[in-house]
Each structure stands twice: as C-alpha cells, then as structure tokens.
Amino acid sequence: MRICVFGLGAVGGLIAARLARSGVPVAGVARGATLGAIRERGGLVLAEGPDGEPSAPIPLTVTGDPAELGPQDVVIVAVKATALPSAAPAIARVVGPDTAIVPAMNGLPWWFFHGLGHDIRLESTDPDGTLSRLLPAGQVVGAVLHLAASCPEPGVVRRPAGERIILGDPAGGSARAEPVAAALRGAGFEVETADRIQRAVWYKLWGNMTMNPLSVITGATMDRILDDPLARGFATACMREAAEVGARIGLPIDTDPEERHTVSRGLGAVRTSMLQDAEAGRPVELDALVAAVTELGRAVGVPTPSVDALFGLARLNARVRGLYPDE
C-alpha cells in the first residue's frame, strides 16, 4: 500500500512519522520551512507523551511537488480547512480512480452529505463545488481524530496525549476503511471503524464549535470560559441549537451540553487550536467549524440565533486581525 500524507504539520507529521517508523511506504508533501527542515534533518522528529524525548529523525520520502509521486493507494489530507480549496488541485495529482482519500481535518467536511440522503452543498465548506469535483466524495474514507499534536518548530511534532482515530465510509459501512485502519493500527494508533461516520463527525463538531471561537474572541483558556456563567450559558445555547440542526438531518446528539462542559473543564487551562492559530497570525477555521452550522441551519429550517451571533463576533474579531477575508 502506497500512502501519501499531504501536509506535514502537527497532525500530518504525526501520522507520517508513525507510518514511516512502522515500515509502511509513505511519502509526504510539504512546503516552505517544513520541507526544508525535513530534508535538512533527513526525516521527521517525533516526541510523544507529556515529557517525551525527541526521536532521531524518522526517514521518509518528502517532496514539494505531488506530481513527482503519481497516484497513491491512500492520500491522507492533513491541511487546514482554510487551505483546502487552494490545495485541492495539488492533492488531485496524487489521486487516481481507486485512491482512498482520507481527510484528517476539523469541522464539517465537503463530503459530509454523501450517503445521508440530503441534497445539500454548503458554500462554507465547498466553495463553488471545487472540492467535490477534484476530490470525489465517493472515494473518501471519513476520519475523526481524537488526539493532541503540535509543531514547536518545522519538522518536529509533539504528541502529549491521545491517539484515537475513527474511520468510515460516508455512504455507510466500513469495508473501504479497513485497509486504512489496518495501516494506522500497525503504526500504533487506536483505530475503530463506524457504520455511519457522519455521527462521529457531527459529535466532534458539536463539542468543538463553541470553545474554539469563544477562545479567539476572549483570548481565554477553556477553563476560564467555562468558569464564567454567562460565557458558559452562551456556549450551551449554541450547542442546543446545533443539536437541533443535527436532529433535523438524522444525527441526534444524546449528550447534554453540561455533560460536555464538565469534560472540557476537566482538561484545565487549554488554549484551543483556533486560539493558537490566531495568536500566531494564521487564518482561523471559522467556516468549517461555525459558519457551516449556521448555513446548514438555514438549509434545513432550524433557526440558530446564538450560533449566528457567535460566528459574527468571531468573524469580526478575525477580520480585525487580518485572519479572515473581508467581503
């Protein structure tokens, strides 16, 4: 099995390094400082666990030009949602008619409605239908990642905790996901397969869609947000609206928002990934995480006034910082 990991940041670098270390033929596509650092060191450096020591460089094939690789058996897409539309033509160069496309990304993906029985396309997740044309939903193996990873410097990945991955075919079942699952299990990940991967996607989105933008608006860690009664109540209102949207498309949420808040509060002073992006001057993934919920609510006739307000405030904050495009 030939596997390409497109994007060697925190998540992509972790997956590529572990696959390479397990002996799977893996090639990575990177650019800029990351590409240069991996080439200079001769591989990716991986540090795992809370106090993990950096490994020796883990060798793997790396290129800045995906055309050099040709079609792969599997391509794991590990770029930010904000970068995906511009990266899609390059990703398509490693996609053949039988390639499994595995998006390892946050938010509501372009393939989400494939197999759900809803003829919906969201502008916030698939502008102009570009992704659906270049990366066909029928070739996707959906993925939901529950892990923490960061890049303290280009080509170096830290994983303090978490290694759970859920895979599934958007059209239902998990047969197409099994070869990918086997490779990832061999690389040390805890992998399970789902008959309806959209449930796992929606549940993760439901849990992440408030803390990320609220942290950008306030600059606060998750514990401080959840210790503020008004901020916590606002997050709860947003989550209740999103749960109603999910129920309308056949993906109900059985967990109460307060149960989720208790789990999140137990994680302590977490700086969300969106807050880290904003503080580093990187574009923030508001469309895939928040705008998609407001747009989907309109499409299925569920009002989302709290989510709309959350999106509007976070979008304005990001625009003032130059992290979200003006209209």
C-alpha positions in Angstrom: 0.0 0.0 0.0 1.4 3.4 -1.1 0.3 6.2 1.3 0.8 9.9 0.8 0.3 12.3 3.7 -0.5 15.7 2.2 0.6 18.3 4.7 3.3 17.6 7.4 2.2 19.9 10.2 1.2 18.7 13.6 -1.4 16.0 12.6 0.1 15.1 9.2 3.6 15.0 10.6 2.5 12.7 13.4 0.7 10.3 11.1 3.5 10.3 8.5 6.2 9.7 11.1 4.4 6.8 12.8 3.6 5.2 9.5 7.2 5.5 8.3 8.5 4.1 11.6 6.2 1.1 11.2 7.7 0.3 7.8 4.8 1.4 5.6 5.9 3.1 2.3 4.8 6.6 3.0 5.6 9.9 1.2 4.9 13.3 2.5 4.0 16.6 0.7 5.2 19.7 2.4 6.3 23.2 1.6 8.4 26.1 2.8 10.2 25.8 6.1 8.7 22.4 6.9 10.0 20.9 3.6 13.4 22.4 4.2 13.7 21.3 7.8 12.7 17.7 7.0 15.2 17.5 4.1 18.0 19.0 6.2 17.5 16.6 9.1 16.8 13.6 7.0 13.3 13.0 8.4 10.6 14.0 10.9 11.4 14.3 14.6 8.7 12.9 16.9 8.3 13.4 20.7 5.4 11.5 22.3 4.0 11.6 25.8 3.8 14.5 28.3 7.6 14.6 28.7 8.7 12.7 25.6 12.2 13.0 24.3 12.6 13.9 20.7 13.3 10.9 18.4 16.1 10.6 15.9 14.9 11.8 12.5 12.5 9.3 11.0 13.3 9.0 7.3 10.6 9.2 4.7 10.2 10.4 1.1 9.2 14.1 1.1 8.5 16.5 -1.8 7.1 19.8 -2.5 5.7 18.7 -5.9 3.0 16.0 -5.6 3.2 15.3 -9.3 6.5 13.6 -8.6 4.7 10.9 -6.6 1.8 9.9 -9.0 -1.4 8.3 -7.9 -1.4 6.7 -4.5 -3.4 3.9 -2.9 -4.3 6.3 0.0 -3.9 10.0 0.4 -4.3 11.4 3.9 -5.2 15.1 3.7 -3.8 17.0 6.7 -4.1 20.6 5.8 -6.2 23.3 7.5 -9.7 23.7 6.2 -8.8 27.3 5.2 -6.1 26.0 2.9 -8.0 23.1 1.3 -9.7 24.9 -1.6 -6.3 26.2 -2.9 -4.5 22.9 -2.1 -7.2 20.7 -3.8 -5.7 20.9 -7.4 -2.3 19.7 -6.0 -3.9 17.0 -3.9 -5.7 15.8 -7.0 -2.4 15.0 -8.6 -1.9 12.0 -6.3 -5.5 10.8 -6.6 -6.3 8.1 -9.1 -9.6 6.4 -9.8 -9.0 3.9 -6.9 -7.3 6.1 -4.4 -8.9 6.3 -0.9 -9.0 10.0 0.2 -8.8 10.3 4.0 -9.3 13.9 5.2 -7.8 14.3 8.6 -9.3 17.7 9.3 -11.5 19.6 11.7 -15.0 20.9 11.0 -17.8 19.9 8.7 -16.2 18.4 5.5 -17.4 18.8 1.9 -18.2 15.0 1.7 -20.5 15.1 4.8 -23.8 14.7 3.0 -22.7 11.8 0.7 -24.9 8.9 1.7 -27.1 10.8 4.1 -29.9 11.3 1.7 -29.8 15.1 1.7 -29.1 17.1 -1.5 -27.2 19.8 0.3 -24.0 21.6 -0.6 -22.6 24.3 1.8 -20.8 27.3 0.4 -18.9 27.5 3.7 -17.3 24.0 3.3 -17.2 23.6 -0.5 -16.9 27.0 -2.3 -18.2 26.7 -5.9 -18.2 22.9 -5.6 -14.4 22.8 -6.3 -13.7 20.1 -3.7 -16.5 17.8 -4.8 -15.2 18.0 -8.4 -11.5 17.4 -7.6 -11.8 15.1 -4.5 -14.9 12.9 -5.2 -16.9 12.1 -2.1 -17.3 8.5 -3.4 -13.6 8.0 -2.9 -13.5 9.4 0.6 -12.9 7.4 3.8 -14.1 9.7 6.5 -11.9 10.3 9.6 -12.4 11.8 13.0 -9.2 12.3 15.1 -9.2 12.5 18.9 -5.5 13.3 19.6 -3.4 16.3 20.5 -0.4 17.3 18.5 1.7 20.4 17.9 4.7 21.6 15.9 7.1 23.6 18.1 9.2 24.1 15.0 9.1 22.9 11.4 9.5 19.2 11.0 9.2 18.5 14.7 6.0 17.0 16.1 4.9 16.7 19.8 2.0 14.4 20.8 1.3 14.9 24.5 -1.8 12.7 24.6 -4.5 10.9 22.5 -4.2 8.5 19.6 -7.8 7.6 18.8 -9.0 7.7 15.2 -12.4 6.7 13.9 -12.8 5.8 10.2 -15.8 5.0 8.0 -17.3 5.2 4.5 -19.6 8.2 4.1 -22.0 6.0 2.1 -22.3 3.6 5.1 -20.3 0.7 6.4 -16.6 0.4 6.9 -15.3 -2.1 4.3 -13.4 0.6 2.4 -11.9 1.9 5.6 -10.5 -1.4 6.8 -7.2 -1.3 4.8 -6.5 2.2 6.0 -7.4 1.2 9.6 -5.0 -1.7 9.5 -2.1 0.5 8.4 -2.9 3.0 11.1 -3.2 0.3 13.8 0.1 -1.0 12.7 1.5 2.5 13.3 0.3 2.4 16.9 -3.0 4.4 16.6 -6.2 3.2 18.4 -8.5 2.9 15.4 -12.1 2.0 15.3 -14.5 1.9 12.3 -18.0 3.3 12.2 -21.0 2.3 10.1 -22.1 6.0 10.0 -19.0 8.1 10.2 -21.1 11.3 9.9 -22.3 10.7 13.5 -18.8 10.9 14.8 -18.0 14.0 12.7 -21.1 15.8 13.9 -20.5 14.9 17.6 -16.9 16.2 17.5 -18.1 19.4 15.7 -20.8 19.9 18.3 -18.2 19.7 21.1 -15.7 22.0 19.4 -17.8 24.6 17.7 -18.1 26.9 20.8 -14.8 26.7 22.7 -12.7 27.5 19.7 -14.3 30.7 18.6 -15.0 31.9 22.1 -11.3 31.5 22.9 -10.4 33.7 20.0 -13.0 36.3 20.9 -11.9 36.4 24.6 -8.3 35.3 24.5 -9.2 33.0 27.4 -8.3 29.4 28.0 -11.2 26.8 28.2 -11.3 26.7 32.0 -11.8 30.5 32.2 -14.5 30.4 29.6 -16.4 27.6 31.3 -16.0 29.2 34.8 -17.8 32.3 33.6 -21.6 31.7 34.0 -22.6 33.9 31.1 -20.0 32.6 28.6 -20.9 29.0 29.7 -24.6 29.7 29.2 -24.0 31.2 25.8 -22.0 28.1 24.8 -24.8 26.0 26.0 -27.4 27.9 23.9 -25.2 27.5 20.8 -24.9 23.7 21.4 -28.6 23.3 21.9 -29.2 25.0 18.5 -26.6 22.8 16.8 -28.1 19.7 18.3 -31.5 20.6 16.8 -29.9 21.1 13.4 -28.3 17.6 13.7 -31.5 16.0 14.7 -33.2 17.5 11.6 -30.7 15.6 9.4 -30.9 12.4 11.3 -27.9 12.9 13.6 -29.2 13.5 17.1 -26.9 14.3 20.0 -27.7 12.3 23.1 -25.3 14.2 25.4 -26.4 17.3 27.3 -24.2 20.4 26.8 -23.5 20.5 30.6 -22.0 17.0 30.4 -19.7 18.1 27.6 -18.8 21.2 29.6 -17.8 19.1 32.6 -15.5 17.0 30.4 -13.9 20.1 28.8 -13.5 21.9 32.1 -11.6 18.9 33.4 -8.9 19.4 30.8 -7.8 22.5 32.6 -6.2 25.6 31.1 -6.3 24.5 27.4 -5.5 27.0 24.7 -7.6 25.8 21.8 -6.1 25.2 18.4 -8.0 28.2 17.0 -6.6 30.5 19.7 -3.1 29.2 18.9 -3.7 29.9 15.2 -5.0 33.4 15.9 -2.1 34.3 18.2 0.4 33.0 15.6 -1.3 35.1 12.9 -2.6 32.2 11.0 -6.1 32.1 9.3 -8.8 30.6 11.5 -11.1 27.8 10.6 -14.4 29.6 11.3 -16.2 28.5 8.1 -15.8 24.7 8.7 -16.4 24.9 12.4 -19.1 27.6 12.8 -20.4 29.1 9.6 -21.3 25.6 8.4 -23.7 25.2 11.3 -25.4 28.5 10.6 -25.7 27.7 6.9 -26.9 24.2 7.5 -29.5 25.5 9.9 -30.9 27.8 7.2 -30.9 24.9 4.7 -33.0 22.7 7.0 -35.2 25.4 8.5 -33.7 25.5 12.0 -33.1 29.0 13.5 -29.6 29.4 15.0 -29.5 32.9 16.5 -26.9 32.1 19.1 -24.6 30.4 16.6 -25.1 33.2 14.2 -24.0 35.7 16.9 -21.0 33.5 17.8 -20.0 33.4 14.1 -20.5 37.1 13.6 -18.4 38.1 16.6 -15.6 35.6 15.9 -15.5 36.6 12.2 -15.3 40.3 13.0 -12.5 39.6 15.5 -10.6 37.6 12.9 -11.1 40.3 10.2 -9.7 43.0 12.5 -6.6 40.8 13.0 -6.4 40.1 9.2 -7.1 36.4 9.7 -10.4 36.2 7.8 -11.2 37.6 4.4 -13.3 40.8 4.1 -16.4 40.5 1.9 
